[in-house]
């Protein structure tokens, strides 16, 4: 379906969930979507719980090879990693560490579209939603390396891209938990 007024090509998605357990994710999110009639018959793949490895450190050879093998085995068109912070044990405020992390991610997902979910710092509710680059947590290397930053906060999606003007879109949260734009 079109998204934000743009045509979207379908493809296989690999969702690498590192933020919570597969069981928790399946029961708390997927079941809610199903209960609201959302069709989940789509080519989304996740690592089987018996094969999932949490507490990764992509800077180690063992975990980098694991991530590379997962991506290679799935043959996806899009890789979603949730969340960036769970891929390494180093300091996210150190640009040298973040360069190494991004080099490893780029090598493991070479030629594929990749979405990295990353947490923001705590926002002060007294102030308007900041620009995505100002809300990003960790080293400025993170914001400088990616093609676009998206910040979904309450009912606002703010997008900063290297290729176009900053965009703000009003969103509406549906009972299913999804957002309508």
N, C-alpha and C positions, 0 to 999 in steps of 0.2 A: 504494500500500500504506500502511497505517497507519504512523505514525512516532511513537515515544515514546508510544504509546497514543492518538494523535489521528488522526482521519480526515484524509486529504490529498487535495485536488482535483488532478487532473492538469492540465497546461498546458504551453505552450511555454516553453523556457528559453533564454536567451541567455547564453553563458559567454564573458566577455571576459578572455582570458588575456594578462596583461602580464608575468608573472613569468618565463616561459621561452618558447622558440620553440614554434610549433604542431607542428613535426616532432618535437621532443623530447617534448612533452607527449603527442602521439599515440602515438609508439613506446614511451615508457616507462610510460605509465599506461593508455591505452586498450587496447593489445595485451595487457597483463598481465590486465586485466579479461576480455577476450575469451577468453584462454587458460584462464580459470577458469570459463567457461560463463556469464558475466554477459551478459544480453541488453542490447545497446546500441541496439536499435531503439526509440528514444524521440525526442521532439521537442526535442533539444538542438542549438542552433545555435552555431557559432563563426564568427568573421571569417575569410574565406579568406586563406591566407598571403600572397597577392599584394596583398591590400587591407589587411592588418594594419599597424598603425602602433604601433611600440614607442617607449618614451621619451616618452610623452605628458606634456603639461603642461596639464591641464584649465583652468588659469587663463588660458591664451591663448585668444583667440577661435577660432583655427584648430583647435586640438585639442578644445575644447568643442563646436564645431560637428561635428567628426568623430564624437565619441562620441554626440552627439544624433542624428546621421544613422544611425549603426549601430543604435541602439535603435529609432528610428522605422521603419527598413527591416525589422527583424526582427519587429516587433510581438509581443514576448514577453509572457508573464504574469509571469515572474521574470527578473531580471537578476542574474548573479553576476559580480562584478569581483574578479579575482585578479591582483595584490594592490593594496590601497589606496595603498601607498607608491609604486607605479609610475605613478600618475596625475598626479603633480605634482613639481616640482623644488624647492619651497620647504622650509621648516623644519617638520617634523611636530610639533615641540615648541612651536610658536607658535600660540596659540589663534586669533589673528586670521587667520592663513593657513588653519588648519583650518576655520574658519567659511566662508571663501570657497570652499574645496574642497567642503565638504558642500553649500553653496548650489548650486554647479554640478552636483554629482551629483544632487541633488534635482530640479533643473530638467530635466536630461537624462533622468531616469527617472520623471518625474512620473506618479503614479497606478499605478506598478508596485511589486511587492514587490522589494526589492533586498537582496542579501547581499554584504557587503564582507568579503573575507578580509584580515586584517591580522596582521602578525607581532607576537609578544610580545617582551619583553626576555628576556635570558638568565636561566634559572631555576637556582637552586642545588639540585642533587640531594639535598642533605642535609636539605632542608625539604619539608614537604608541599606539594602543588599549591596555589597561592594562589587567591584569588577572582579571577574574570576581570577585574574592574575594577583589581585590584592588579597583574595581569600585563600589562595593556595598555601598549604602547609609545606614546610621543608625548604630546601635550597631553591633559589631562583633558577637553578639549572633545570629543574623539572618543568616549570612553566616555559622556559626558553627552548626546550627540546621538542615539545609536542607541537602538532600542527594547529590544534584548537583546544581551548579550555571551555568547558561547559560547567556552569554552576546552576543547579536546580535547588532553589531554596523557597520554601512555602509555595507560593503560586507564581513564581517567576523563574524563567529559564534565561540566563544570560550567557551569550556565546561570544568569545573572543577568538578570532581566527587570524592566521598570518595572511590570509588571502582575501579578506573582505572586511567590511565595517563591523563594529561591535553590534550585536543584535540582541534585543530583549523581546521575549515572547511571554505572554500571559498564559499560564497553564491552569487547568482545573483538575483537581484530584477526584477521580471516580471512586465509587464504593469498592471497586475491585482492587484499589490501590494503585492502578495505572493512572497516568496523567493524559489529559486530552489537551492538545495545543491548537 
